[in-house]
Amino acid sequence: MSLRVPFLPSRTRPALAALLAAGLLALSACSGSDGSGDADQTATQPADSPTSASTADAEEAAQSGQAGHSGHYAEPARSRRLRAGETRTTIAMPGAYTPSAPYGTGTDDYRCFLLDPELDQDTWLTGTQVLPGNPDVVHHVILFQVPPRQVAAAEAKDAAEEDEGWTCFGGTGLDRFQNVDRSSWIGAWAPGGKESVTKPGYGIRLRKGSRIVMQVHYNLLAGQQPDTSAAQLRLAPGTRDYEALSTMLLPAPVELPCRPKHSDGELCDRAASLADVKERFGSEGNTADLLHLLCGGEPRAGEVQSCVRTLGEPITIHGVAGHMHLLGRSLKIEVNPGTPQARTILDIPVWDFDDQGSRPIDPIRLEPFQQVKVTCRHVQWLRDKLPSFEGQPDRYVVWGEGTTDEMCLGMLQVTRP
């Protein structure tokens, strides 16, 4: 995630979201029940009963040392049947790409590929299914829409670099500032993700001539293996009177200190760790500090971090998701925290990296000046359990783009009046 913001006084922090550049992970903006009655369809979770991960499975995996990116799975793609009037089109990388660390250091590569769904008229996107070509190296995939006015700029970026696509830590690089309240995400895949389909009567508007950027995060811990990933788009006629969905992103800081017995490590100093992140990810490595502008307060070391956002407009929440990396332990999203109307809409007491699919909920309407809160807990002892950290000493962990860095991210699928 890349954040580039001017200094603003504390009273304007709620409006900072309109200036934040996005590059986060993991929610498909099309998640939800498709109403088709398929046996494999995810059921809608009652809003007063927060969803949670399978704690026993995740606990066993963490304790046994079998969890983590090097062991994640990718289930064979299962497509749900199309509804009346829908069509399905497949977009794919134009050729194989072999990832490498673009700045010569680190174990991660973010690459953007410009794909053409050949839209000859305005269309509703009603579902996505990402097809990771090589799950051993694909850490996650995000799909972004590119409106017609940005197509020429995207083509120029694509042509400016050798090989397929272009380097894109953070977002796509097409916008200097993106709005995390109204992200351009249209779909995503992370371990545990499956085809996502909107509820009947809902979709994401794609204009005639729009393109799609497929951002792939490659994990080089598994080696530099070639990949050719693809995605399927479920489309409905643009003439339908659908409600427009969008994705709201809820990032929070990560400030995880080294364990006392390991605190003499070279990167156990926050400043040294932050400098290392910036070396590996260039200008996109400044997120750790800028998140404190969004969330308020100064960096404060601790396992538990949170961020409260105050709404500037009414929204209705239809789906929720969370994202952390391998040191994540628990994640929660609340609405109206600290008030009699407080509700938990996502509760993952034991984080499972291989279960990052989004959860539909019964719609929740929020008004301006009401709040949403994301809280994450990360722990250093998982380094001793997970193969991805073998040989890596403790470090002060801040927000970073890499597989062995960390994130704290909540995601909301919303509609607006």
Secondary structure, 3 states (H helix, E strand, C coil): CCCCCCCCCHHHHHHHHHHCCCCCCCCCCCCCCCCCCCCCCCCCECCCCCCCCCHHHHHHHHHHCCCCHHHCCCCCCCCCCCCCCCEEEEEECCCCECCCCCCCCCCEEEEEEEECCCCCCCEEEEEEEEECCCCCCEEEEEEEEECHHHHHHHHHHHHHCCCCCEECCCCCCCCCCCCHHHECEEEEECCCCCCEECCCCEEEEECCCCEEEEEEEEEHHHCCCCECCEEEEEEEECCCCCEECEEEEEECCCEECCCHHHCCCCCCCHHHHHHHHHHHHHHHHHHHHHHHHHHCCCCCCCCEEEEEEECCCCEEEEEEEEECCCCEEEEEEEECCCCCCCEEEEEECCCCCCCCCCEEEEEEEECCCCEEEEEEEECCHHHHCCHHHCCCCCCCEEECCCCCCECCEEEEEEECC
